[in-house]
Amino acid sequence: MRQFLFIYLLLISNTASAQSISGLVTEAQTGKPLYPVSVINVSTQQTVYTSSTGAFTIPAYEGQQLVFSMVGYAEQRKYISGELMQNGIRIALAIKRFELEEFVLRPKYTPYQLDSIRRRSTYKRALAWERSNSIMSPVSFVADRISKKSRTRLAFQRNFVKWESNRFIDTRYTPDLVSSLTGLTGDSLGHFMNAYPMEYDYARNATELELKMWIRHHYKLWMKNPVIPAVDSLQIQADK
């Protein structure tokens, strides 16, 4: 009797352990079969993959949870009911949509370039003005030549070019850089940079190494004959 009961329980156990659920996985947008979708039994961690027809079969019990996942698609989880065990399971995976934060794409402008852009935007009308050179309108031609407003605009345009050049030079030929290469500080640093101003074209085209070599070269010249502004010289004589 005991042997019979043992065999009976073993058969029930084998039958229970042999339970499985089958189903089909498709794409939500098109209804086409998806593969290879991974199907994981959360309780047992057993994993199977759908076939080219989207079909799968995985050992499972009623009440367990299955996870369906595939790259590019939103994951789905499904608890197994008695009805699903009998009729099978059908899953439709939707394409995963990513929402990116809004951002502004711009080149990596330097602070000087950003300031220059703002200045040119501010003075756009004055910079865009051109004096009339047309021989077809002699009145306008003469008026432009004698107009105080015209002369002021032309002077502003010429000065603007100089200001922009000087501002650019200041971004490369800096007191910090000169001080780090020469050891000069305070008034001596200012006297040196005033005695040896850098040309715009050189500042624009020189590499970092060439820039440093230029500073060191002129520092050696300055050390042989330090240039002190005339006002300072008079002040020194007065102090004596």
Secondary structure by P-SEA (a helix, b strand, c coil): caaaaaaaaaaaaaaaaaccccbbbbbcccccccccbbbbcccccbbbbbcccccbbbbbcccbbbbbbcccbbbbbbbbccccccbbbbbbbccbbbbbcbbbbbccccaaaaaaaaaaaaaccccccccccccccaaaaaaaaacaaaaaaaaaaaaaaaaaaaaaaaacccaaaaaaacccccaaaaaaaaabbbbccccccccaaaaaaaaaaaaaaaaabbbbcaaaaaaaaaac
